[in-house]
């Protein structure tokens, strides 16, 4: 993978992760350490799924 492609993929994953993590924090009622850890993990899985879905649709 060329460096530019890797950078774009990382930026896309980071953007998805940030959006999903913020959504998680907005929708939960209590914010404690465990909720942050679970939210970060769930957001990471969601970011991977979103990138895979986009790549499946666009073919790139």
Order of alpha helices (4+ residues) and beta strands (2+ residues): alpha-alpha
